[in-house]
Amino acid sequence: MKLIPEFSSASSPLKPLFDRAFGLDLIDGVCMACSHKMGTQEAAKALGLRLLSDMSGHPGIARYRREGYEILTF
């Protein structure tokens, strides 16, 4: 699934949630490598999302730990 266009689509039931998270600046960016592989990089750029790539094209979590964030995985 190509989530970036899906979440931002006017017909998506997830659009209000995406818009709220985006408006509250809760989305730091998207994985550059994954968005390239999934063909969604241009959609990410069009939305103004940063392409995160500090770990061989993927977003690393070390920076978030240094900045004091708690990492949750599920």
Buried (B, 14 or more C-beta within 10 A) or exposed (E): EEBBBBBBEEEBEEBEEBEEEBEEEEBEBBBBBBBBEBEBBEBBBEBEBEBBBEEEBEBEEEEEEEEEEEEEEE
